[in-house]
Amino acid sequence: MGKKNSGAQTRNLEDGPALCEILEQRGISRRDFMAFCTAMSAALALPATFAPRIAQALDQVARPTLVWLEFQDCAGNTEALLRASNPTVAELILDVLSIDYHETLMAAAGHQSEEVLAKVVKEQKGKYIAVVEGSIPLKDDGVYCCIGGKSAVDIAREVCGNALATVTVGSCAAFGGIPAASPNPTGAVGVSDAVPGATVINLPGCPLNPDNLTATVVHYLTFGKLPATDSLGRPLFAYGKRIHDACERRSHFDAGQYVEQWGDFAHRKGHCLYKMGCKGPETFNNCPTQRFNEKTSWPVGSGHGCVGCSEPLFWNTMTPFYRRLPNVPGFGIETTANKIGAGLAVATAAAFAAHGVISALRPGEDSQEERREETDAEDRNRPDNQD
């Protein structure tokens, strides 16, 4: 992973009031603060008993300085940040972090903003956290993305190379994302390839879940070190399990109940989207448990299959999104959806029979009764049957 971090800095008296005191001044109660700490322990896949330790750490450490760089991106991760609810962006900026540089959020512009970034790099070398959104083009000396007269690759090597750690937000910054899709005309890459040797934590997704960014920072503040990662530099607390493992439609996969066509009866009943190309079986992320928009929903929950956006070069490897069936570990890559469903349906039927229950489950098919109900409803709603 590159260089080691030196641990979170302890807050001194001259740093001002503790976080809990600041929150109280803003009308946020101790109960609300502890609820946030509990949410962070859940996001970090830690027991709820860790909430007091997180609260203590946030009270005792100095707010880390954070600079946010945007390169070849659509600003989708910034938009996700603006909709963060644990905590809100206002709380994140004013209380938990010191976001000194962010093109979209800061008041300064032009030369003034670039001076702020240069000052952080010079005066806080090895102490600040860099966040990178967007891929970095290397072709033709990086001319395809320039900010303030400097190429993205030069900025990244200066800022990320001198940071305590760099957190990539979104698949573009982590692995190159859509700009790196074949034929990759700008030579776009992720931060690790552009700045070898930098300490990088990857938070891929299109966009990322902002709770995972907050949890990564909270982990550092609580334990004085960055979270454990997989071989791709992704924190295990967020990317340690496949989407398929925690999917709310998993029981339908196990029963061999698949959506065959968008809008069909199985789709409306919430059956498995595997046959529609869902890449959940080979994608690692905590989308089913963390969800988005204040935990309201997530793509599969809303009826759309996973496209595998948190995996490297997903635009090349996961397409065509609605036709390529993902590999399901344990079944073999040559196994078709029908064979998987048939085998699981037989096993399910046998289990039901053992308890004296008759099963009518068949892969990709509705029961005759369900089809009859659906047909009758459609006939009643036909225009020529209306009075």
Summary of the structure (lengths in Angstrom):
residues: 387
radius of gyration: 24.3
end to end distance: 70.9
largest distance: 78.7
contacts: 1244
relative contact order: 0.10
helix: 44%
strand: 13%
